[in-house]
Amino acid sequence: ISTLAEFSYGLSTLSAPILKKAREEAAKTHQYSSAETEAPSGRQRYRCPSPKLAGSP
C-alpha cells in the first residue's frame, strides 16, 4: 500500500505542472474563441498578421 501511495503521490506531483499548463492552454483557448466571436476582424489581425498590419502601431 505504501508503494501505491508513493506512486500516486509521485504521479500527482508530476501531473500538477502538466495540469496547470493544460488549464492555462484551455483558458487561452477560451479567451481566444470568445474574442473570435466578438471581433472577427481583430481575430484575423491577431491570427495571421500581414507585414502591413505588423508594421503599424
Secondary structure in CASP SS format (residue, H / E / C, confidence):
PFRMAT SS
TARGET T0000
AUTHOR 0000-0000-0000
METHOD secondary structure of the structure
MODEL  1
I C 1.00
S H 1.00
T H 1.00
L H 1.00
A H 1.00
E H 1.00
F H 1.00
S H 1.00
Y H 1.00
G H 1.00
L H 1.00
S H 1.00
T H 1.00
L H 1.00
S H 1.00
A H 1.00
P H 1.00
I H 1.00
L H 1.00
K H 1.00
K H 1.00
A H 1.00
R H 1.00
E H 1.00
E H 1.00
A H 1.00
A H 1.00
K H 1.00
T H 1.00
H H 1.00
Q H 1.00
Y H 1.00
S H 1.00
S H 1.00
A H 1.00
E H 1.00
T H 1.00
E H 1.00
A C 1.00
P H 1.00
S H 1.00
G H 1.00
R H 1.00
Q H 1.00
R H 1.00
Y H 1.00
R H 1.00
C C 1.00
P C 1.00
S C 1.00
P H 1.00
K H 1.00
L H 1.00
A H 1.00
G H 1.00
S C 1.00
P C 1.00
END
